[in-house]
Amino acid sequence: MSVFGFTPNQYLAGKIVAVATASALLAGCGLFASKEESKLAERNLTRPCPPFHVAANTDHLTQFRPGPGHDLTDVRFAVDLAQAKGVCEFQGNTAKLTLTLGFDVARGPANAGNSADFSYFVAIPSYYPKPQAKAVFPLRAIFPENASKVRVVDDNITIDLPLAPDQDAAKIDVYVGVQLDQSQLEFNRAHQEK
């Protein structure tokens, strides 16, 4: 098992756990498995995970109320991708990814309700144009009374990546981000260039 995400500390902790687990499992494999099964188990424990990225300009969403206004008073809510981590393990020729994504959601002055609906995506460009290349997941943030910010966490997102016997999972990029329309993406690009 390997850990992947944004921070080096999470990655290093995962590698330490993975090495310790691998050592224990490999020792046990020799007792109960054939040499061929042991070699497969060893190869799976040392295989690198697919790289995990936040797609450019998709870590933030500012949702404005309908109309031409785009100043602070027109903001319904804002979403920031604040946490992204996951684990990867191999079962035969399948890389099993389990992701956890956290979003900080802030209510804006134009939000008359107590909720904010948005979506995020997980994309694997090497699968394009197949439907499995991208999945979009809806989320709803509910603001408690008198609260203007909340964190929404979606965990245990699982992805099975089938691999050819000698395929290198490290060459299959996985991207996550907040789902944006074209105008929202352009807004992010314009404000991140400043």
C-alpha positions in Angstrom: 0.0 0.0 0.0 1.3 3.5 -0.8 0.0 6.8 0.3 -0.3 9.8 -2.1 -1.5 13.3 -1.7 -0.2 16.8 -1.5 2.2 17.0 1.4 5.6 15.3 1.6 4.9 14.3 5.3 1.8 12.3 4.3 3.8 10.7 1.4 6.8 9.8 3.7 4.6 8.4 6.4 2.8 6.3 3.9 6.1 5.0 2.5 7.3 4.1 6.0 4.0 2.2 6.7 4.2 0.6 3.2 7.8 -0.6 3.7 6.9 -2.0 7.2 3.8 -3.7 5.9 5.6 -5.0 2.8 8.3 -6.5 4.9 5.8 -8.3 7.2 3.7 -9.5 4.3 6.7 -10.7 2.3 7.9 -12.6 5.2 4.5 -14.3 5.6 4.2 -14.9 1.8 7.2 -17.2 1.9 5.5 -19.4 4.5 2.2 -20.0 2.7 2.6 -19.1 -1.0 4.3 -20.5 -4.0 7.4 -18.7 -5.3 5.3 -17.3 -8.2 2.7 -16.0 -5.8 5.4 -14.5 -3.6 7.0 -12.7 -6.6 3.7 -11.3 -7.7 3.0 -10.1 -4.1 6.5 -8.5 -3.9 6.1 -6.8 -7.2 2.7 -5.4 -6.2 4.0 -4.0 -2.9 6.9 -2.2 -4.6 4.9 -0.8 -7.6 4.5 3.0 -7.6 1.0 4.5 -7.4 -0.4 6.6 -10.2 0.6 10.3 -9.8 -2.2 12.4 -8.2 -2.6 16.0 -9.3 -5.0 19.0 -8.9 -5.9 20.1 -12.5 -4.7 23.6 -13.2 -7.0 26.4 -12.1 -9.6 24.0 -10.7 -8.8 24.3 -7.0 -11.3 27.1 -6.4 -14.8 28.1 -7.4 -16.5 31.5 -6.9 -20.2 31.1 -7.5 -21.9 34.4 -8.3 -25.7 35.1 -8.3 -27.2 35.2 -11.8 -26.7 38.5 -13.6 -23.8 40.7 -14.8 -22.4 41.5 -11.3 -19.1 40.0 -10.3 -18.1 41.9 -7.1 -18.0 40.7 -3.5 -21.7 41.5 -3.0 -22.6 39.1 -5.8 -20.9 36.1 -4.4 -23.3 33.2 -3.4 -20.4 31.0 -2.1 -16.8 30.1 -2.7 -15.2 26.7 -2.6 -11.6 25.8 -2.1 -10.1 22.3 -2.5 -8.4 22.2 0.8 -7.5 18.5 1.4 -6.6 15.8 -1.0 -5.1 12.5 0.0 -5.4 8.9 -0.8 -4.0 5.4 -0.7 -3.1 3.0 -3.4 -2.8 -0.8 -3.4 -2.5 -3.4 -6.0 -4.7 -6.5 -6.3 -3.4 -8.6 -9.2 -3.4 -6.4 -12.2 -5.6 -3.7 -10.7 -4.5 -0.5 -8.9 -7.1 0.3 -6.3 -7.2 4.0 -5.4 -9.1 5.3 -2.4 -9.3 9.1 -2.3 -10.4 11.6 0.4 -11.1 15.2 -0.7 -12.0 18.1 1.6 -13.5 21.4 0.5 -13.7 24.6 2.4 -17.0 26.4 1.5 -17.7 30.0 2.5 -21.1 31.5 2.3 -21.2 34.8 0.4 -23.4 37.9 0.9 -25.7 36.9 -2.0 -26.5 33.4 -0.5 -30.0 33.7 1.0 -30.2 30.1 1.9 -28.2 27.7 4.1 -26.6 25.5 1.4 -24.2 25.5 -1.5 -24.3 22.9 -4.3 -21.2 22.2 -6.3 -19.4 19.3 -7.9 -15.9 17.9 -8.2 -14.3 15.6 -10.7 -11.8 12.8 -10.9 -10.2 12.4 -14.4 -7.8 10.0 -15.9 -6.7 11.5 -19.3 -5.1 8.2 -20.6 -8.6 6.7 -20.7 -10.0 9.5 -22.9 -12.3 9.3 -24.9 -13.9 6.4 -22.9 -16.6 7.4 -20.4 -14.3 6.2 -17.6 -11.9 9.1 -18.3 -13.9 11.4 -16.1 -16.4 11.1 -13.3 -18.2 14.1 -11.7 -19.5 13.9 -8.1 -22.1 16.4 -6.7 -21.7 17.7 -3.1 -23.9 19.9 -0.9 -22.5 22.1 1.8 -25.0 22.9 4.6 -24.2 25.9 6.7 -25.2 25.7 10.4 -27.1 28.6 11.8 -24.8 31.7 12.2 -21.9 29.9 10.4 -20.4 31.4 7.2 -17.9 28.6 6.6 -18.0 24.8 6.6 -15.7 22.0 5.5 -17.2 19.2 3.3 -15.3 15.9 3.1 -16.0 13.2 0.6 -14.0 10.1 1.6 -13.7 6.5 0.4 -13.9 7.5 -3.3 -12.7 4.3 -4.9 -11.2 3.9 -8.4 -10.1 0.6 -9.9 -7.5 1.0 -12.6 -7.1 -2.1 -14.7 -3.5 -2.6 -15.8 -1.7 -4.7 -18.3 0.6 -7.2 -16.7 3.7 -5.0 -17.3 2.0 -1.6 -17.3 3.6 1.0 -15.1 0.9 2.6 -12.9 3.2 5.6 -12.4 2.5 6.6 -16.0 -1.3 6.9 -15.4 -2.0 10.4 -14.2 -5.1 11.0 -12.0 -6.5 14.6 -11.7 -9.0 16.0 -9.3 -10.6 19.5 -9.1 -13.7 21.5 -8.6 -16.0 21.1 -11.6 -16.2 24.5 -13.4 -18.0 25.8 -16.4 -16.0 27.8 -19.0 -16.8 31.2 -17.4 -15.7 30.0 -14.0 -12.5 28.6 -15.4 -11.7 31.9 -17.2 -12.5 33.8 -13.9 -10.0 31.5 -12.1 -7.3 32.0 -14.7 -7.7 35.8 -14.7 -7.5 36.0 -10.9 -4.6 33.6 -10.5 -2.4 35.5 -13.0 -2.5 38.6 -10.9 
